[in-house]
C-alpha cells in the first residue's frame, strides 16, 4: 500500500501545491514567502489525502 500511496502522492501533491499557489497569486500575494507557504501547505495536506485514497482503493479492490 505504501507504493500506491507514494505514486498517488506524486500526483495529488503537485495538484494541491499548484492549486494553492494559484489561490495565493489570485489573492494578490505575489511575493516569495506566501507562494512558498502555499506550496508547502499543499505538500503537507497531500500526505494524509494520498494515504486515505490508497486505503480506499485497497479496500474496494
CHARMM-style PDB file with segment names, atoms N, HN, CA, C and O in Angstrom:
ATOM      1  N   UNK     1       0.819  -1.187   0.000  1.00  0.00      PROA
ATOM      2  CA  UNK     1       0.000   0.000   0.000  1.00  0.00      PROA
ATOM      3  C   UNK     1       0.868   1.258   0.000  1.00  0.00      PROA
ATOM      4  O   UNK     1       0.454   2.305  -0.498  1.00  0.00      PROA
ATOM      5  N   UNK     2       2.068   1.150   0.558  1.00  0.00      PROA
ATOM      6  HN  UNK     2       2.405   0.300   0.963  1.00  0.00      PROA
ATOM      7  CA  UNK     2       2.954   2.307   0.594  1.00  0.00      PROA
ATOM      8  C   UNK     2       3.377   2.720  -0.814  1.00  0.00      PROA
ATOM      9  O   UNK     2       3.512   3.909  -1.105  1.00  0.00      PROA
ATOM     10  N   UNK     3       3.582   1.738  -1.675  1.00  0.00      PROA
ATOM     11  HN  UNK     3       3.472   0.773  -1.438  1.00  0.00      PROA
ATOM     12  CA  UNK     3       3.974   2.060  -3.050  1.00  0.00      PROA
ATOM     13  C   UNK     3       2.858   2.796  -3.780  1.00  0.00      PROA
ATOM     14  O   UNK     3       3.113   3.776  -4.479  1.00  0.00      PROA
ATOM     15  N   UNK     4       1.620   2.328  -3.621  1.00  0.00      PROA
ATOM     16  HN  UNK     4       1.413   1.532  -3.053  1.00  0.00      PROA
ATOM     17  CA  UNK     4       0.489   3.008  -4.235  1.00  0.00      PROA
ATOM     18  C   UNK     4       0.316   4.401  -3.655  1.00  0.00      PROA
ATOM     19  O   UNK     4       0.045   5.350  -4.390  1.00  0.00      PROA
ATOM     20  N   UNK     5       0.468   4.531  -2.349  1.00  0.00      PROA
ATOM     21  HN  UNK     5       0.688   3.760  -1.752  1.00  0.00      PROA
ATOM     22  CA  UNK     5       0.325   5.839  -1.706  1.00  0.00      PROA
ATOM     23  C   UNK     5       1.390   6.815  -2.193  1.00  0.00      PROA
ATOM     24  O   UNK     5       1.111   8.002  -2.357  1.00  0.00      PROA
ATOM     25  N   UNK     6       2.598   6.332  -2.424  1.00  0.00      PROA
ATOM     26  HN  UNK     6       2.825   5.367  -2.290  1.00  0.00      PROA
ATOM     27  CA  UNK     6       3.649   7.229  -2.908  1.00  0.00      PROA
ATOM     28  C   UNK     6       3.411   7.658  -4.352  1.00  0.00      PROA
ATOM     29  O   UNK     6       3.710   8.794  -4.722  1.00  0.00      PROA
ATOM     30  N   UNK     7       2.881   6.763  -5.158  1.00  0.00      PROA
ATOM     31  HN  UNK     7       2.638   5.841  -4.858  1.00  0.00      PROA
ATOM     32  CA  UNK     7       2.542   7.140  -6.537  1.00  0.00      PROA
ATOM     33  C   UNK     7       1.406   8.154  -6.535  1.00  0.00      PROA
ATOM     34  O   UNK     7       1.447   9.150  -7.258  1.00  0.00      PROA
ATOM     35  N   UNK     8       0.397   7.893  -5.721  1.00  0.00      PROA
ATOM     36  HN  UNK     8       0.364   7.084  -5.134  1.00  0.00      PROA
ATOM     37  CA  UNK     8      -0.713   8.839  -5.612  1.00  0.00      PROA
ATOM     38  C   UNK     8      -0.243  10.170  -5.043  1.00  0.00      PROA
ATOM     39  O   UNK     8      -0.726  11.226  -5.453  1.00  0.00      PROA
ATOM     40  N   UNK     9       0.699  10.127  -4.098  1.00  0.00      PROA
ATOM     41  HN  UNK     9       1.092   9.270  -3.765  1.00  0.00      PROA
ATOM     42  CA  UNK     9       1.216  11.359  -3.507  1.00  0.00      PROA
ATOM     43  C   UNK     9       1.882  12.235  -4.555  1.00  0.00      PROA
ATOM     44  O   UNK     9       1.743  13.458  -4.524  1.00  0.00      PROA
ATOM     45  N   UNK    10       2.600  11.620  -5.479  1.00  0.00      PROA
ATOM     46  HN  UNK    10       2.712  10.627  -5.505  1.00  0.00      PROA
ATOM     47  CA  UNK    10       3.267  12.418  -6.511  1.00  0.00      PROA
ATOM     48  C   UNK    10       2.257  13.143  -7.396  1.00  0.00      PROA
ATOM     49  O   UNK    10       2.537  14.236  -7.888  1.00  0.00      PROA
ATOM     50  N   UNK    11       1.105  12.552  -7.597  1.00  0.00      PROA
ATOM     51  HN  UNK    11       0.878  11.664  -7.197  1.00  0.00      PROA
ATOM     52  CA  UNK    11       0.068  13.202  -8.400  1.00  0.00      PROA
ATOM     53  C   UNK    11      -0.747  14.196  -7.580  1.00  0.00      PROA
ATOM     54  O   UNK    11      -1.008  15.313  -8.029  1.00  0.00      PROA
ATOM     55  N   UNK    12      -1.144  13.792  -6.388  1.00  0.00      PROA
ATOM     56  HN  UNK    12      -0.932  12.885  -6.023  1.00  0.00      PROA
ATOM     57  CA  UNK    12      -2.002  14.635  -5.557  1.00  0.00      PROA
ATOM     58  C   UNK    12      -1.244  15.854  -5.050  1.00  0.00      PROA
ATOM     59  O   UNK    12      -1.803  16.949  -5.000  1.00  0.00      PROA
ATOM     60  N   UNK    13       0.011  15.681  -4.676  1.00  0.00      PROA
ATOM     61  HN  UNK    13       0.465  14.791  -4.716  1.00  0.00      PROA
ATOM     62  CA  UNK    13       0.765  16.808  -4.124  1.00  0.00      PROA
ATOM     63  C   UNK    13       0.995  17.903  -5.159  1.00  0.00      PROA
ATOM     64  O   UNK    13       0.879  19.087  -4.843  1.00  0.00      PROA
ATOM     65  N   UNK    14       1.318  17.520  -6.384  1.00  0.00      PROA
ATOM     66  HN  UNK    14       1.412  16.558  -6.640  1.00  0.00      PROA
ATOM     67  CA  UNK    14       1.525  18.554  -7.398  1.00  0.00      PROA
ATOM     68  C   UNK    14       0.228  19.293  -7.701  1.00  0.00      PROA
ATOM     69  O   UNK    14       0.239  20.498  -7.952  1.00  0.00      PROA
ATOM     70  N   UNK    15      -0.884  18.574  -7.676  1.00  0.00      PROA
ATOM     71  HN  UNK    15      -0.893  17.595  -7.471  1.00  0.00      PROA
ATOM     72  CA  UNK    15      -2.175  19.219  -7.911  1.00  0.00      PROA
ATOM     73  C   UNK    15      -2.510  20.198  -6.795  1.00  0.00      PROA
ATOM     74  O   UNK    15      -2.892  21.338  -7.061  1.00  0.00      PROA
ATOM     75  N   UNK    16      -2.371  19.763  -5.558  1.00  0.00      PROA
ATOM     76  HN  UNK    16      -2.061  18.837  -5.342  1.00  0.00      PROA
ATOM     77  CA  UNK    16      -2.705  20.637  -4.432  1.00  0.00      PROA
ATOM     78  C   UNK    16      -1.727  21.799  -4.296  1.00  0.00      PROA
ATOM     79  O   UNK    16      -2.131  22.915  -3.968  1.00  0.00      PROA
ATOM     80  N   UNK    17      -0.448  21.545  -4.547  1.00  0.00      PROA
ATOM     81  HN  UNK    17      -0.120  20.638  -4.814  1.00  0.00      PROA
ATOM     82  CA  UNK    17       0.532  22.623  -4.481  1.00  0.00      PROA
ATOM     83  C   UNK    17       0.256  23.670  -5.556  1.00  0.00      PROA
ATOM     84  O   UNK    17       0.305  24.869  -5.284  1.00  0.00      PROA
ATOM     85  N   UNK    18      -0.029  23.223  -6.765  1.00  0.00      PROA
ATOM     86  HN  UNK    18      -0.068  22.249  -6.986  1.00  0.00      PROA
ATOM     87  CA  UNK    18      -0.338  24.161  -7.839  1.00  0.00      PROA
ATOM     88  C   UNK    18      -1.600  24.946  -7.575  1.00  0.00      PROA
ATOM     89  O   UNK    18      -1.660  26.145  -7.847  1.00  0.00      PROA
ATOM     90  N   UNK    19      -2.612  24.278  -7.045  1.00  0.00      PROA
ATOM     91  HN  UNK    19      -2.564  23.304  -6.824  1.00  0.00      PROA
ATOM     92  CA  UNK    19      -3.859  24.968  -6.716  1.00  0.00      PROA
ATOM     93  C   UNK    19      -3.632  26.007  -5.631  1.00  0.00      PROA
ATOM     94  O   UNK    19      -4.149  27.121  -5.721  1.00  0.00      PROA
ATOM     95  N   UNK    20      -2.867  25.657  -4.609  1.00  0.00      PROA
ATOM     96  HN  UNK    20      -2.447  24.752  -4.535  1.00  0.00      PROA
ATOM     97  CA  UNK    20      -2.599  26.601  -3.526  1.00  0.00      PROA
ATOM     98  C   UNK    20      -1.796  27.804  -4.015  1.00  0.00      PROA
ATOM     99  O   UNK    20      -2.042  28.928  -3.578  1.00  0.00      PROA
ATOM    100  N   UNK    21      -0.854  27.582  -4.902  1.00  0.00      PROA
ATOM    101  HN  UNK    21      -0.655  26.669  -5.257  1.00  0.00      PROA
ATOM    102  CA  UNK    21      -0.072  28.698  -5.447  1.00  0.00      PROA
ATOM    103  C   UNK    21      -0.959  29.602  -6.298  1.00  0.00      PROA
ATOM    104  O   UNK    21      -0.844  30.825  -6.221  1.00  0.00      PROA
ATOM    105  N   UNK    22      -1.835  29.020  -7.102  1.00  0.00      PROA
ATOM    106  HN  UNK    22      -1.928  28.026  -7.164  1.00  0.00      PROA
ATOM    107  CA  UNK    22      -2.754  29.826  -7.912  1.00  0.00      PROA
ATOM    108  C   UNK    22      -3.673  30.649  -7.021  1.00  0.00      PROA
ATOM    109  O   UNK    22      -3.942  31.814  -7.313  1.00  0.00      PROA
ATOM    110  N   UNK    23      -4.157  30.049  -5.936  1.00  0.00      PROA
ATOM    111  HN  UNK    23      -3.939  29.103  -5.699  1.00  0.00      PROA
ATOM    112  CA  UNK    23      -5.012  30.786  -4.995  1.00  0.00      PROA
ATOM    113  C   UNK    23      -4.235  31.937  -4.370  1.00  0.00      PROA
ATOM    114  O   UNK    23      -4.760  33.044  -4.250  1.00  0.00      PROA
ATOM    115  N   UNK    24      -2.999  31.692  -3.975  1.00  0.00      PROA
ATOM    116  HN  UNK    24      -2.572  30.792  -4.072  1.00  0.00      PROA
ATOM    117  CA  UNK    24      -2.182  32.749  -3.380  1.00  0.00      PROA
ATOM    118  C   UNK    24      -1.940  33.883  -4.372  1.00  0.00      PROA
ATOM    119  O   UNK    24      -2.007  35.055  -4.002  1.00  0.00      PROA
ATOM    120  N   UNK    25      -1.662  33.547  -5.613  1.00  0.00      PROA
ATOM    121  HN  UNK    25      -1.608  32.595  -5.914  1.00  0.00      PROA
ATOM    122  CA  UNK    25      -1.437  34.586  -6.620  1.00  0.00      PROA
ATOM    123  C   UNK    25      -2.718  35.341  -6.942  1.00  0.00      PROA
ATOM    124  O   UNK    25      -2.679  36.548  -7.179  1.00  0.00      PROA
ATOM    125  N   UNK    26      -3.843  34.654  -6.955  1.00  0.00      PROA
ATOM    126  HN  UNK    26      -3.875  33.673  -6.763  1.00  0.00      PROA
ATOM    127  CA  UNK    26      -5.119  35.300  -7.230  1.00  0.00      PROA
ATOM    128  C   UNK    26      -5.484  36.284  -6.123  1.00  0.00      PROA
ATOM    129  O   UNK    26      -6.091  37.322  -6.382  1.00  0.00      PROA
ATOM    130  N   UNK    27      -5.112  35.952  -4.893  1.00  0.00      PROA
ATOM    131  HN  UNK    27      -4.618  35.108  -4.682  1.00  0.00      PROA
ATOM    132  CA  UNK    27      -5.413  36.835  -3.770  1.00  0.00      PROA
ATOM    133  C   UNK    27      -4.456  38.024  -3.692  1.00  0.00      PROA
ATOM    134  O   UNK    27      -4.592  38.871  -2.809  1.00  0.00      PROA
ATOM    135  N   UNK    28      -3.506  38.093  -4.595  1.00  0.00      PROA
ATOM    136  HN  UNK    28      -3.395  37.405  -5.313  1.00  0.00      PROA
ATOM    137  CA  UNK    28      -2.605  39.228  -4.648  1.00  0.00      PROA
ATOM    138  C   UNK    28      -1.326  39.048  -3.848  1.00  0.00      PROA
ATOM    139  O   UNK    28      -0.546  39.991  -3.716  1.00  0.00      PROA
ATOM    140  N   UNK    29      -1.099  37.870  -3.317  1.00  0.00      PROA
ATOM    141  HN  UNK    29      -1.732  37.104  -3.424  1.00  0.00      PROA
ATOM    142  CA  UNK    29       0.128  37.612  -2.573  1.00  0.00      PROA
ATOM    143  C   UNK    29       1.187  37.150  -3.562  1.00  0.00      PROA
ATOM    144  O   UNK    29       1.341  35.952  -3.800  1.00  0.00      PROA
ATOM    145  N   UNK    30       1.914  38.095  -4.134  1.00  0.00      PROA
ATOM    146  HN  UNK    30       1.789  39.068  -3.941  1.00  0.00      PROA
ATOM    147  CA  UNK    30       2.828  37.767  -5.222  1.00  0.00      PROA
ATOM    148  C   UNK    30       4.303  37.858  -4.829  1.00  0.00      PROA
ATOM    149  O   UNK    30       5.171  38.017  -5.687  1.00  0.00      PROA
ATOM    150  N   UNK    31       4.577  37.758  -3.542  1.00  0.00      PROA
ATOM    151  HN  UNK    31       3.872  37.628  -2.845  1.00  0.00      PROA
ATOM    152  CA  UNK    31       5.974  37.704  -3.116  1.00  0.00      PROA
ATOM    153  C   UNK    31       6.366  36.250  -2.853  1.00  0.00      PROA
ATOM    154  O   UNK    31       5.525  35.352  -2.895  1.00  0.00      PROA
ATOM    155  N   UNK    32       7.628  36.036  -2.586  1.00  0.00      PROA
ATOM    156  HN  UNK    32       8.311  36.765  -2.552  1.00  0.00      PROA
ATOM    157  CA  UNK    32       8.139  34.669  -2.467  1.00  0.00      PROA
ATOM    158  C   UNK    32       7.577  33.919  -1.259  1.00  0.00      PROA
ATOM    159  O   UNK    32       7.222  32.745  -1.368  1.00  0.00      PROA
ATOM    160  N   UNK    33       7.495  34.583  -0.126  1.00  0.00      PROA
ATOM    161  HN  UNK    33       7.783  35.537  -0.038  1.00  0.00      PROA
ATOM    162  CA  UNK    33       7.086  33.892   1.101  1.00  0.00      PROA
ATOM    163  C   UNK    33       5.682  33.302   1.026  1.00  0.00      PROA
ATOM    164  O   UNK    33       5.521  32.125   1.347  1.00  0.00      PROA
ATOM    165  N   UNK    34       4.654  34.052   0.621  1.00  0.00      PROA
ATOM    166  HN  UNK    34       4.785  35.009   0.360  1.00  0.00      PROA
ATOM    167  CA  UNK    34       3.324  33.433   0.546  1.00  0.00      PROA
ATOM    168  C   UNK    34       3.236  32.303  -0.479  1.00  0.00      PROA
ATOM    169  O   UNK    34       2.489  31.344  -0.283  1.00  0.00      PROA
ATOM    170  N   UNK    35       3.982  32.411  -1.553  1.00  0.00      PROA
ATOM    171  HN  UNK    35       4.589  33.190  -1.713  1.00  0.00      PROA
ATOM    172  CA  UNK    35       3.966  31.354  -2.567  1.00  0.00      PROA
ATOM    173  C   UNK    35       4.597  30.083  -2.008  1.00  0.00      PROA
ATOM    174  O   UNK    35       4.081  28.987  -2.228  1.00  0.00      PROA
ATOM    175  N   UNK    36       5.705  30.221  -1.290  1.00  0.00      PROA
ATOM    176  HN  UNK    36       6.124  31.111  -1.111  1.00  0.00      PROA
ATOM    177  CA  UNK    36       6.340  29.051  -0.682  1.00  0.00      PROA
ATOM    178  C   UNK    36       5.476  28.438   0.412  1.00  0.00      PROA
ATOM    179  O   UNK    36       5.418  27.216   0.550  1.00  0.00      PROA
ATOM    180  N   UNK    37       4.806  29.280   1.186  1.00  0.00      PROA
ATOM    181  HN  UNK    37       4.853  30.272   1.074  1.00  0.00      PROA
ATOM    182  CA  UNK    37       3.910  28.768   2.229  1.00  0.00      PROA
ATOM    183  C   UNK    37       2.751  28.010   1.598  1.00  0.00      PROA
ATOM    184  O   UNK    37       2.367  26.947   2.085  1.00  0.00      PROA
ATOM    185  N   UNK    38       2.196  28.544   0.529  1.00  0.00      PROA
ATOM    186  HN  UNK    38       2.508  29.408   0.134  1.00  0.00      PROA
ATOM    187  CA  UNK    38       1.087  27.866  -0.150  1.00  0.00      PROA
ATOM    188  C   UNK    38       1.536  26.526  -0.725  1.00  0.00      PROA
ATOM    189  O   UNK    38       0.814  25.534  -0.627  1.00  0.00      PROA
ATOM    190  N   UNK    39       2.715  26.494  -1.318  1.00  0.00      PROA
ATOM    191  HN  UNK    39       3.302  27.300  -1.397  1.00  0.00      PROA
ATOM    192  CA  UNK    39       3.224  25.235  -1.867  1.00  0.00      PROA
ATOM    193  C   UNK    39       3.502  24.223  -0.756  1.00  0.00      PROA
ATOM    194  O   UNK    39       3.203  23.039  -0.907  1.00  0.00      PROA
ATOM    195  N   UNK    40       4.065  24.678   0.342  1.00  0.00      PROA
ATOM    196  HN  UNK    40       4.308  25.640   0.464  1.00  0.00      PROA
ATOM    197  CA  UNK    40       4.329  23.774   1.468  1.00  0.00      PROA
ATOM    198  C   UNK    40       3.032  23.264   2.077  1.00  0.00      PROA
ATOM    199  O   UNK    40       2.949  22.103   2.480  1.00  0.00      PROA
ATOM    200  N   UNK    41       2.030  24.113   2.145  1.00  0.00      PROA
ATOM    201  HN  UNK    41       2.098  25.056   1.818  1.00  0.00      PROA
ATOM    202  CA  UNK    41       0.731  23.693   2.672  1.00  0.00      PROA
ATOM    203  C   UNK    41       0.115  22.612   1.792  1.00  0.00      PROA
ATOM    204  O   UNK    41      -0.422  21.630   2.303  1.00  0.00      PROA
ATOM    205  N   UNK    42       0.188  22.783   0.477  1.00  0.00      PROA
ATOM    206  HN  UNK    42       0.625  23.581   0.062  1.00  0.00      PROA
ATOM    207  CA  UNK    42      -0.316  21.760  -0.430  1.00  0.00      PROA
ATOM    208  C   UNK    42       0.443  20.454  -0.304  1.00  0.00      PROA
ATOM    209  O   UNK    42      -0.143  19.377  -0.412  1.00  0.00      PROA
ATOM    210  N   UNK    43       1.748  20.546  -0.074  1.00  0.00      PROA
ATOM    211  HN  UNK    43       2.224  21.421   0.014  1.00  0.00      PROA
ATOM    212  CA  UNK    43       2.575  19.348   0.107  1.00  0.00      PROA
ATOM    213  C   UNK    43       2.173  18.586   1.363  1.00  0.00      PROA
ATOM    214  O   UNK    43       2.041  17.362   1.338  1.00  0.00      PROA
ATOM    215  N   UNK    44       1.980  19.311   2.459  1.00  0.00      PROA
ATOM    216  HN  UNK    44       2.088  20.305   2.479  1.00  0.00      PROA
ATOM    217  CA  UNK    44       1.642  18.677   3.734  1.00  0.00      PROA
ATOM    218  C   UNK    44       0.231  18.099   3.705  1.00  0.00      PROA
ATOM    219  O   UNK    44      -0.003  17.013   4.236  1.00  0.00      PROA
ATOM    220  N   UNK    45      -0.701  18.807   3.097  1.00  0.00      PROA
ATOM    221  HN  UNK    45      -0.511  19.689   2.665  1.00  0.00      PROA
ATOM    222  CA  UNK    45      -2.087  18.335   3.035  1.00  0.00      PROA
ATOM    223  C   UNK    45      -2.190  17.089   2.153  1.00  0.00      PROA
ATOM    224  O   UNK    45      -3.072  16.256   2.362  1.00  0.00      PROA
ATOM    225  N   UNK    46      -1.310  16.958   1.185  1.00  0.00      PROA
ATOM    226  HN  UNK    46      -0.594  17.635   1.016  1.00  0.00      PROA
ATOM    227  CA  UNK    46      -1.367  15.812   0.276  1.00  0.00      PROA
ATOM    228  C   UNK    46      -0.963  14.501   0.939  1.00  0.00      PROA
ATOM    229  O   UNK    46      -1.348  13.434   0.463  1.00  0.00      PROA
ATOM    230  N   UNK    47      -0.205  14.555   2.014  1.00  0.00      PROA
ATOM    231  HN  UNK    47       0.108  15.423   2.401  1.00  0.00      PROA
ATOM    232  CA  UNK    47       0.225  13.318   2.686  1.00  0.00      PROA
ATOM    233  C   UNK    47      -0.952  12.489   3.196  1.00  0.00      PROA
ATOM    234  O   UNK    47      -1.076  11.329   2.804  1.00  0.00      PROA
ATOM    235  N   UNK    48      -1.817  13.029   4.050  1.00  0.00      PROA
ATOM    236  HN  UNK    48      -1.716  13.972   4.368  1.00  0.00      PROA
ATOM    237  CA  UNK    48      -2.932  12.193   4.516  1.00  0.00      PROA
ATOM    238  C   UNK    48      -3.951  11.883   3.429  1.00  0.00      PROA
ATOM    239  O   UNK    48      -4.575  10.822   3.445  1.00  0.00      PROA
ATOM    240  N   UNK    49      -4.123  12.799   2.490  1.00  0.00      PROA
ATOM    241  HN  UNK    49      -3.616  13.661   2.477  1.00  0.00      PROA
ATOM    242  CA  UNK    49      -5.093  12.556   1.423  1.00  0.00      PROA
ATOM    243  C   UNK    49      -4.653  11.378   0.559  1.00  0.00      PROA
ATOM    244  O   UNK    49      -5.472  10.526   0.215  1.00  0.00      PROA
ATOM    245  N   UNK    50      -3.378  11.321   0.207  1.00  0.00      PROA
ATOM    246  HN  UNK    50      -2.712  12.014   0.486  1.00  0.00      PROA
ATOM    247  CA  UNK    50      -2.909  10.204  -0.618  1.00  0.00      PROA
ATOM    248  C   UNK    50      -2.987   8.887   0.145  1.00  0.00      PROA
ATOM    249  O   UNK    50      -3.256   7.845  -0.453  1.00  0.00      PROA
ATOM    250  N   UNK    51      -2.758   8.917   1.446  1.00  0.00      PROA
ATOM    251  HN  UNK    51      -2.540   9.763   1.932  1.00  0.00      PROA
ATOM    252  CA  UNK    51      -2.869   7.695   2.245  1.00  0.00      PROA
ATOM    253  C   UNK    51      -4.323   7.222   2.303  1.00  0.00      PROA
ATOM    254  O   UNK    51      -4.592   6.025   2.194  1.00  0.00      PROA
ATOM    255  N   UNK    52      -5.255   8.154   2.473  1.00  0.00      PROA
ATOM    256  HN  UNK    52      -5.037   9.126   2.561  1.00  0.00      PROA
ATOM    257  CA  UNK    52      -6.683   7.806   2.528  1.00  0.00      PROA
ATOM    258  C   UNK    52      -7.156   7.257   1.188  1.00  0.00      PROA
ATOM    259  O   UNK    52      -7.907   6.283   1.148  1.00  0.00      PROA
ATOM    260  N   UNK    53      -6.728   7.868   0.102  1.00  0.00      PROA
ATOM    261  HN  UNK    53      -6.119   8.660   0.134  1.00  0.00      PROA
ATOM    262  CA  UNK    53      -7.134   7.396  -1.227  1.00  0.00      PROA
ATOM    263  C   UNK    53      -6.577   5.996  -1.482  1.00  0.00      PROA
ATOM    264  O   UNK    53      -7.286   5.133  -1.999  1.00  0.00      PROA
ATOM    265  N   UNK    54      -5.320   5.767  -1.127  1.00  0.00      PROA
ATOM    266  HN  UNK    54      -4.744   6.469  -0.708  1.00  0.00      PROA
ATOM    267  CA  UNK    54      -4.729   4.434  -1.310  1.00  0.00      PROA
ATOM    268  C   UNK    54      -5.455   3.400  -0.458  1.00  0.00      PROA
ATOM    269  O   UNK    54      -5.680   2.273  -0.898  1.00  0.00      PROA
ATOM    270  N   UNK    55      -5.814   3.780   0.740  1.00  0.00      PROA
ATOM    271  HN  UNK    55      -5.631   4.696   1.098  1.00  0.00      PROA
ATOM    272  CA  UNK    55      -6.550   2.875   1.623  1.00  0.00      PROA
ATOM    273  C   UNK    55      -7.909   2.516   1.036  1.00  0.00      PROA
ATOM    274  O   UNK    55      -8.329   1.360   1.090  1.00  0.00      PROA
ATOM    275  N   UNK    56      -8.595   3.506   0.477  1.00  0.00      PROA
ATOM    276  HN  UNK    56      -8.255   4.445   0.433  1.00  0.00      PROA
ATOM    277  CA  UNK    56      -9.897   3.257  -0.141  1.00  0.00      PROA
ATOM    278  C   UNK    56      -9.769   2.365  -1.371  1.00  0.00      PROA
ATOM    279  O   UNK    56     -10.621   1.508  -1.606  1.00  0.00      PROA
ATOM    280  N   UNK    57      -8.724   2.556  -2.146  1.00  0.00      PROA
ATOM    281  HN  UNK    57      -8.032   3.252  -1.955  1.00  0.00      PROA
ATOM    282  CA  UNK    57      -8.520   1.722  -3.332  1.00  0.00      PROA
ATOM    283  C   UNK    57      -8.275   0.274  -2.921  1.00  0.00      PROA
ATOM    284  O   UNK    57      -8.814  -0.645  -3.537  1.00  0.00      PROA
ATOM    285  N   UNK    58      -7.470   0.066  -1.889  1.00  0.00      PROA
ATOM    286  HN  UNK    58      -7.032   0.813  -1.388  1.00  0.00      PROA
ATOM    287  CA  UNK    58      -7.203  -1.299  -1.435  1.00  0.00      PROA
ATOM    288  C   UNK    58      -8.430  -1.957  -0.822  1.00  0.00      PROA
ATOM    289  O   UNK    58      -8.619  -3.164  -0.972  1.00  0.00      PROA
ATOM    290  N   UNK    59      -9.257  -1.195  -0.141  1.00  0.00      PROA
ATOM    291  HN  UNK    59      -9.102  -0.214  -0.019  1.00  0.00      PROA
ATOM    292  CA  UNK    59     -10.452  -1.770   0.470  1.00  0.00      PROA
ATOM    293  C   UNK    59     -11.487  -2.163  -0.576  1.00  0.00      PROA
ATOM    294  O   UNK    59     -12.205  -3.146  -0.399  1.00  0.00      PROA
ATOM    295  N   UNK    60     -11.568  -1.412  -1.650  1.00  0.00      PROA
ATOM    296  HN  UNK    60     -10.984  -0.612  -1.794  1.00  0.00      PROA
ATOM    297  CA  UNK    60     -12.566  -1.686  -2.684  1.00  0.00      PROA
ATOM    298  C   UNK    60     -12.065  -2.648  -3.751  1.00  0.00      PROA
ATOM    299  O   UNK    60     -12.845  -3.072  -4.604  1.00  0.00      PROA
ATOM    300  N   UNK    61     -10.799  -3.000  -3.725  1.00  0.00      PROA
ATOM    301  HN  UNK    61     -10.166  -2.656  -3.032  1.00  0.00      PROA
ATOM    302  CA  UNK    61     -10.246  -3.884  -4.759  1.00  0.00      PROA
ATOM    303  C   UNK    61     -10.493  -5.338  -4.448  1.00  0.00      PROA
ATOM    304  OT1 UNK    61     -10.092  -6.211  -5.218  1.00  0.00      PROA
TER     305      UNK     61
END
